[in-house]
């Protein structure tokens, strides 16, 4: 919970980096895209 008028939570600031939606079925190039992102050092999280 963040108090009104504050931009940071008590645990420290959040940093939104991006969101990449995938819909069922995944695109044919999803595995390659994720592999390339991982190779570039991106911390990929998949929400199902």
C-alpha contacts under 8 A as a table, 3 or more apart, distances in Angstrom:
res1	aa1	res2	aa2	distance
1	X	9	X	6.79
2	X	6	X	6.48
2	X	7	X	7.33
2	X	8	X	6.73
2	X	9	X	5.18
2	X	10	X	7.59
3	X	6	X	5.74
3	X	9	X	7.92
6	X	9	X	7.66
7	X	13	X	7.71
8	X	11	X	7.96
8	X	12	X	6.08
8	X	13	X	4.91
8	X	14	X	7.21
9	X	12	X	5.48
9	X	13	X	6.13
9	X	14	X	7.80
22	X	25	X	7.99
22	X	26	X	5.98
22	X	27	X	7.59
23	X	26	X	5.81
26	X	30	X	6.29
27	X	30	X	5.30
28	X	31	X	7.56
29	X	32	X	5.32
29	X	33	X	6.12
30	X	33	X	5.05
30	X	34	X	6.14
31	X	34	X	5.24
31	X	35	X	6.08
32	X	35	X	4.99
32	X	36	X	6.11
33	X	36	X	5.21
33	X	37	X	6.21
34	X	37	X	5.04
34	X	38	X	6.14
34	X	44	X	7.37
35	X	38	X	5.16
35	X	39	X	6.20
36	X	39	X	5.04
36	X	40	X	6.29
37	X	40	X	5.10
37	X	41	X	6.56
37	X	42	X	5.30
37	X	43	X	7.94
37	X	44	X	7.42
38	X	41	X	5.12
38	X	42	X	5.10
38	X	43	X	6.63
38	X	44	X	6.85
39	X	42	X	7.36
